[in-house]
Amino acid sequence: MDIATNIAFIGALFTFFAAILTALVSFFRERSEREKWRRSLEFERVKWERTIELEREKWQKTIELEERHIRHEENKWVLELNSQRELELYKMRLRTYPEIFVMLEQLSHYRINEIDETEARELAEKLNKWGYSDAGLCMSPDTREAVFALRRRIGKYLQKEISAKDLTKGPRTDLIELMRFDLNHGSLWREFETLTGRNLAEMQKFIEKEA
C-alpha cells in the first residue's frame, strides 16, 4: 500500500470518527436541551400548581371569614331579637300582672276567713278571663297553668270539697312564685334561678353551639 493510499485511508478514518464525534456531541446536546426544557416545563407546572393551591387556600380563607361573619351577624340578630322579645314580654307582664296580684290578696292568710262564695266565684271568673286575656299571651306556660289550677281549686271550694284555708296552699303559692319569676324577681319561698339568669345561660349555649 503506497503512501497516498495510507493518507486517504487515514483521512477517511478521521472523517468517520469526526462524524461520529459530531453526532455524539449533537445527540448529547439535544438530550441536554430536552432535559433542560423538561425541567423548565416541570418547574412551571409545579409553580402553576402552587399558585393555584395558594389561590384556593386564599379563597377558602375568604369564604370561611365570610361564613364566620355571617354567623356572627346571625347570632347578633338572634340575641337582639330575643332581648327585644323579652323586653316586650316584660312590659306586658308589668302592665297586666298587678291586676291578678291584687286579686290574690283575697286568698291571703290575713283575709282568707272573710271570703264567701260570691267573692270566690267572682275570683274564679276573673282568673278564667285573665288566662285568656293579654296576660295569658305574655305569661310563661307554667304561670298560665297555675292560673287555671287555682281556678279549679276555687271550684272545689265552691263544691265544698275543700275548706277556705286550703285555698292558701298549692296553686295560689305557685301562681305568686311564677308571676314573680316571670318578672325576674327572686322567690319568696323557694330556690330557683331568675329568668334573666336562665336566658343568659341559654344564649351562651346558643353562641357556643354556633361558634
Secondary structure, 3 states (H helix, E strand, C coil): CCHHHHHHHHHHHHHHHHHHHHHHHHHHHHHHHHHHHHHHHHHHHHHHHHHHHHHHHHHHHHHHHHHHHHHHHHHHHHHHHHHHHHHHHHHHHHHHHHHHHHHHHHHCCCCHHHCCHHHHHHHHHHHHHHHCCHHHHHCCHHHHHHHHHHHHHHHHHHCCCCCHHHHHCCHHHHHHHHHHHHCCCCCCCCCCCCHHHHHHHHHHHHHHHHC
